[in-house]
Amino acid sequence: MLVAVTGSTGLIGTALVRRLTGEGHQVLRLVRSRPQGPQQAHWDPAAGRIDAGALAGADAVVHLAGKGIGDNLRWTRRVKREILDSRVQGTRLLATTLAGLGGGPRVLVCASGIHYYGDHGDELLTEQSASGQGFLAEVCRRWEAAADPARAAGIRVVHLRTALVQAADGFRDAGGDSQKLPQFPRSAEQSGKRLADSAFRGSTRWTLVPRCGCQPHSALASSRLLFPCPWPGSVPRPCRPVCSAAAINRDMLS
């Protein structure tokens, strides 16, 4: 199958492309620069431009692109606008383009984030849980809503509400590029209280969930299971990868 990928140079995107090509699938990278061959196609979300002809031949689209939320130490109005626009504009452009293709890709796997839920403390969250408050929760709501044109056209749309994705050489926040691995709090006392985090201009709580989609292979498994399933041994219906057991902050810190 041919899979179109945005954000293919990020931590998840790089690993996903490597996995897909290793399994014999073809990958079309959507890039903002001049395409360097038939495996690349140009798009410019800010300008509303995309190579629809190249996209029409794909079986599925994985949309991972977006400005990293940790790229700037200060969240000025300009930075917050860039964080929002880089997600909404790209998703809307893809969704409207796919909706207009007719016989193009029939599934859109779109990145999102656990920021959608805001701060619910130790409440166990599901897909039916209400969205939270704050800037990042609003970003996620508008990010996911931008895919509505594809949904309305009957295209299967899946939002991956990932947490911090870690690897030995860095990490990736939802919708961002790969970054250096941060220094996480070591003790329960440090981890249990709110920590002033200059990169996020406010208070945040470290959520440590080592078994719940925080490694690239877990995110890859989630993405691959949500494609149409032509390969042997795959599930014949939509699936929702979940943790083997519920985990909340208090459990992780004890």
C-alpha positions in Angstrom: 0.0 0.0 0.0 1.0 3.6 -0.5 1.0 5.8 2.6 1.3 9.5 2.5 3.1 11.0 5.6 3.4 14.6 6.8 6.0 15.3 9.5 8.1 12.4 8.2 11.4 13.9 9.6 10.1 14.0 13.2 10.8 11.2 15.8 7.6 9.2 15.1 7.5 10.1 11.4 11.1 8.9 10.9 10.4 5.6 12.7 7.1 5.1 10.9 8.6 5.6 7.4 11.4 3.2 8.3 8.9 0.6 9.5 6.6 0.9 6.5 9.3 0.7 3.9 10.9 -2.2 5.8 7.5 -4.1 5.4 7.4 -3.5 1.7 5.0 -0.5 1.6 5.5 2.6 -0.3 5.7 6.0 1.4 4.9 9.4 -0.1 6.5 12.2 2.0 4.7 15.5 2.0 7.4 18.2 2.3 7.4 22.0 2.3 10.7 22.1 0.4 11.2 21.3 -3.3 10.5 17.6 -3.8 13.7 15.6 -4.4 12.1 12.7 -6.2 8.9 10.7 -6.9 8.7 9.7 -3.2 8.1 13.3 -2.2 5.3 15.8 -2.9 5.1 19.4 -2.1 2.6 21.0 0.3 2.4 24.4 2.0 -0.3 24.5 4.6 0.1 28.2 5.3 -0.4 29.1 1.7 -3.2 26.4 1.2 -1.2 24.5 -1.5 -0.9 20.8 -1.8 -0.1 18.3 -4.7 -3.5 16.7 -4.8 -2.6 14.6 -7.8 0.2 12.9 -5.9 -2.1 12.4 -2.9 -4.8 10.8 -5.0 -2.7 7.7 -5.5 -2.3 7.0 -1.8 -4.2 4.4 0.2 -3.9 6.2 3.6 -2.6 9.4 5.0 -0.7 9.9 8.3 -0.6 13.5 9.4 2.0 14.2 12.1 3.2 17.7 11.2 2.9 20.7 13.5 5.1 23.2 15.3 6.7 21.7 18.4 5.1 23.1 21.6 8.5 23.1 23.3 10.3 24.9 20.4 10.1 28.3 22.2 10.9 29.1 25.8 8.2 31.8 25.9 4.7 31.4 24.6 4.2 34.8 23.1 1.0 35.5 21.2 2.9 34.9 18.0 4.2 31.5 19.2 0.7 30.4 20.4 -0.7 31.4 17.0 1.9 29.4 15.2 1.2 26.3 17.4 -2.5 26.5 16.6 -2.2 27.5 12.9 0.4 24.8 12.1 -2.1 22.1 13.2 -5.4 23.5 12.1 -4.2 24.8 8.7 -2.4 21.6 7.8 -5.3 19.3 8.9 -7.9 21.4 7.2 -6.0 21.4 4.0 -5.5 17.7 4.0 -9.2 17.0 5.0 -10.7 19.3 2.3 -8.3 17.9 -0.3 -9.1 14.3 0.5 -12.8 15.1 0.5 -12.6 16.5 -3.0 -10.6 13.6 -4.5 -13.4 11.1 -4.6 -11.3 7.9 -5.2 -8.3 8.9 -3.1 -7.2 7.7 0.4 -10.0 6.3 2.5 -8.4 6.8 5.9 -6.7 9.8 7.6 -4.7 9.1 10.7 -4.2 12.5 12.3 -2.0 13.3 15.3 -3.5 14.9 18.4 -2.6 14.9 22.1 -3.6 14.0 25.6 -3.7 17.8 26.2 -7.2 17.4 24.8 -8.3 16.3 28.3 -6.7 19.1 30.3 -6.0 18.4 33.9 -8.4 15.8 35.3 -6.1 14.8 38.2 -6.3 11.1 38.9 -9.6 10.5 37.0 -9.5 7.6 34.7 -10.0 9.0 31.2 -11.6 7.3 28.1 -12.4 8.5 24.6 -15.8 9.7 25.9 -14.3 11.9 28.6 -14.9 15.6 28.3 -12.3 17.9 26.9 -10.5 20.1 29.4 -9.7 23.8 29.8 -6.7 25.8 28.8 -4.8 26.7 25.6 -3.6 23.2 24.6 -7.0 21.7 25.2 -8.5 24.3 22.9 -5.7 23.6 20.3 -6.5 19.9 20.3 -10.3 20.5 19.9 -9.8 22.8 17.0 -7.1 20.5 15.6 -9.4 17.5 15.5 -12.4 19.6 14.3 -10.3 20.7 11.3 -10.6 17.1 10.0 -14.4 17.4 9.7 -14.5 17.8 5.9 -12.9 14.4 5.5 -15.4 12.8 8.0 -18.3 14.4 6.2 -17.0 12.8 2.9 -17.1 9.4 4.5 -13.4 9.1 5.0 -12.3 7.2 8.1 -10.6 9.7 10.4 -8.6 8.6 13.5 -7.1 11.0 16.0 -4.0 9.7 17.9 -4.1 11.4 21.3 -0.6 10.6 22.2 1.4 11.6 25.3 5.1 12.4 25.4 6.8 9.9 23.1 10.3 9.0 24.2 13.2 7.4 22.6 16.9 6.9 23.5 17.9 9.9 21.4 15.0 12.3 22.3 11.3 12.7 22.6 8.4 14.1 20.6 5.4 16.0 21.9 2.1 15.8 20.2 2.4 17.5 16.8 6.0 18.6 17.3 9.4 17.7 16.1 11.9 15.5 17.9 13.7 17.2 20.9 16.4 16.3 23.4 15.3 14.1 26.2 14.4 16.3 29.2 15.6 15.7 32.8 12.6 14.1 34.5 12.0 14.4 38.2 13.5 11.5 40.1 11.6 11.4 43.4 8.0 10.9 44.1 8.0 14.2 46.1 9.4 16.1 43.1 7.1 14.3 40.6 3.9 14.6 42.7 3.9 18.4 43.0 3.4 20.9 40.2 6.7 22.0 38.7 7.3 25.4 37.2 8.3 24.7 33.7 9.6 27.7 31.8 9.2 25.9 28.4 5.5 25.8 29.0 5.1 29.2 30.8 3.2 27.9 33.8 2.6 24.9 36.0 2.5 21.4 34.6 2.4 17.9 36.0 4.7 15.2 34.7 2.6 12.3 33.7 4.8 9.2 33.6 3.1 6.2 31.9 5.9 3.9 30.7 3.5 1.2 29.3 1.0 3.5 27.6 2.2 4.6 24.2 5.2 6.6 25.3 7.7 4.8 23.1 7.9 5.1 19.3 7.1 1.4 18.7 3.9 1.9 20.6 2.9 4.9 18.6 3.8 3.0 15.4 1.7 0.1 16.4 -1.3 2.4 17.0 -0.8 4.1 13.6 -0.4 0.8 11.6 -3.5 -0.8 13.2 -5.7 2.1 12.2 -4.9 1.7 8.4 -7.0 -0.5 6.2 -5.8 -4.0 6.8 -4.5 -5.8 3.6 -1.7 -7.7 5.3 -2.2 -11.2 6.7 -3.0 -11.6 10.4 -4.4 -8.1 10.9 -7.6 -7.2 12.5 -10.6 -6.8 10.1 -12.2 -3.9 11.9 -11.4 -0.6 13.6 -9.4 -1.1 16.8 -8.3 0.9 19.7 -4.9 0.1 21.2 -5.1 0.4 25.0 -2.8 -0.1 28.0 -2.7 -3.5 29.5 -3.8 -2.0 32.8 -5.1 1.4 34.0 -2.4 3.7 35.2 -2.8 7.0 37.0 -0.2 9.5 38.3 -0.5 8.3 41.9 0.2 4.7 40.9 3.2 5.7 38.9 4.7 7.8 41.7 4.3 5.3 44.5 
